[in-house]
Amino acid sequence: MAKMNLTPLSVVVDDVWGPAGTPERDAMEAQLKEDIQAYFVGEAIKKARLKQNLTQEELGVKVGVKKSQISKLEKGKCIITLPTMSRVFKALGFGSASLDLGTGGKVALW
């Protein structure tokens, strides 16, 4: 049986994104963080929409956007702005929301 050479994931990540602390690596990690956040916001939208038995098209009508925009938001394929987030969550019946800034306190978004 042939001997396999396995490469640790950390080595592959360094090869693809560059070493930790480099501008390329920092940019990639920042983008990855944004993508993950967009995914979680999208999942929250989808969960609330399904709980109310709404289709993407019906939610889109309530928000004033096309079904395709709701689909993109739910899949985390676009960055949601605060005004859009406000319209979506208000359409889903969330009357208020706040942003937790940790030691800076909370800020009412709507």
C-alpha positions as CSV (number, residue, x, y, z in Angstrom):
1,M,0.0,0.0,0.0
2,A,1.3,3.4,-1.0
3,K,2.1,5.9,1.8
4,M,-0.1,9.0,1.8
5,N,1.3,12.4,2.5
6,L,-1.3,14.5,4.4
7,T,-1.1,18.2,4.6
8,P,-2.5,20.0,7.7
9,L,-5.3,22.4,7.0
10,S,-3.4,25.3,8.5
11,V,-0.7,24.8,5.9
12,V,-3.3,24.8,3.1
13,V,-4.9,27.9,4.4
14,D,-1.6,29.7,4.6
15,D,-0.8,28.6,1.0
16,V,-4.2,29.8,-0.3
17,W,-4.8,33.0,1.8
18,G,-1.3,33.9,2.9
19,P,0.2,33.8,6.3
20,A,-1.8,35.2,9.3
21,G,-1.4,39.0,9.6
22,T,-0.9,39.7,5.9
23,P,-3.2,42.1,4.2
24,E,-4.5,39.3,1.9
25,R,-5.3,37.0,4.8
26,D,-6.9,39.8,6.8
27,A,-9.1,40.7,3.9
28,M,-10.1,37.1,3.3
29,E,-10.9,36.6,7.0
30,A,-13.0,39.8,7.1
31,Q,-14.9,38.7,4.0
32,L,-15.5,35.3,5.5
33,K,-16.8,36.9,8.7
34,E,-19.2,39.1,6.6
35,D,-20.4,36.1,4.7
36,I,-21.1,34.1,7.9
37,Q,-23.0,37.1,9.4
38,A,-25.1,37.4,6.2
39,Y,-25.9,33.7,6.3
40,F,-27.2,33.9,9.9
41,V,-29.3,37.0,9.2
42,G,-30.7,35.2,6.2
43,E,-31.5,32.1,8.3
44,A,-33.4,34.3,10.8
45,I,-35.4,35.9,8.0
46,K,-36.2,32.5,6.5
47,K,-37.2,31.0,9.9
48,A,-39.5,33.9,10.7
49,R,-41.1,33.8,7.2
50,L,-41.7,30.1,7.3
51,K,-43.2,30.4,10.9
52,Q,-45.7,32.7,9.4
53,N,-46.4,30.5,6.4
54,L,-45.3,33.2,4.0
55,T,-43.8,32.5,0.6
56,Q,-40.8,34.5,-0.5
57,E,-43.0,36.3,-3.0
58,E,-45.5,37.3,-0.3
59,L,-42.8,38.6,1.9
60,G,-41.3,40.5,-1.0
61,V,-44.7,42.2,-1.6
62,K,-44.9,43.3,2.1
63,V,-41.3,44.6,1.9
64,G,-41.6,46.2,-1.5
65,V,-38.9,44.0,-3.2
66,K,-38.9,41.1,-5.7
67,K,-38.9,37.5,-4.6
68,S,-35.4,37.2,-5.9
69,Q,-34.2,39.8,-3.4
70,I,-35.8,37.8,-0.5
71,S,-34.1,34.7,-1.9
72,K,-30.7,36.3,-1.9
73,L,-31.2,37.7,1.6
74,E,-32.2,34.3,2.9
75,K,-29.2,32.6,1.3
76,G,-26.8,35.3,2.6
77,K,-25.9,36.1,-1.0
78,C,-26.0,39.8,-0.4
79,I,-25.2,42.2,2.4
80,I,-28.3,43.5,4.0
81,T,-28.4,47.2,4.8
82,L,-30.1,48.5,8.0
83,P,-33.0,50.2,6.1
84,T,-33.7,46.9,4.2
85,M,-33.3,44.9,7.4
86,S,-35.8,47.2,9.1
87,R,-38.3,46.8,6.3
88,V,-38.0,43.0,6.3
89,F,-38.3,42.5,10.0
90,K,-41.1,45.0,10.4
91,A,-42.9,43.1,7.6
92,L,-42.4,40.0,9.6
93,G,-43.9,41.7,12.7
94,F,-40.8,42.6,14.7
95,G,-41.8,46.0,16.0
96,S,-38.4,46.9,17.4
97,A,-34.8,45.8,17.4
98,S,-31.6,47.0,19.1
99,L,-27.9,46.6,18.4
100,D,-25.8,45.4,21.3
101,L,-22.5,47.3,21.4
102,G,-21.3,45.4,24.5
103,T,-19.8,47.9,26.9
104,G,-21.1,50.7,24.7
105,G,-24.7,49.8,25.5
106,K,-27.6,49.1,23.2
107,V,-28.8,51.3,20.3
108,A,-32.4,51.1,19.1
109,L,-32.4,50.4,15.3
110,W,-36.2,50.9,14.9
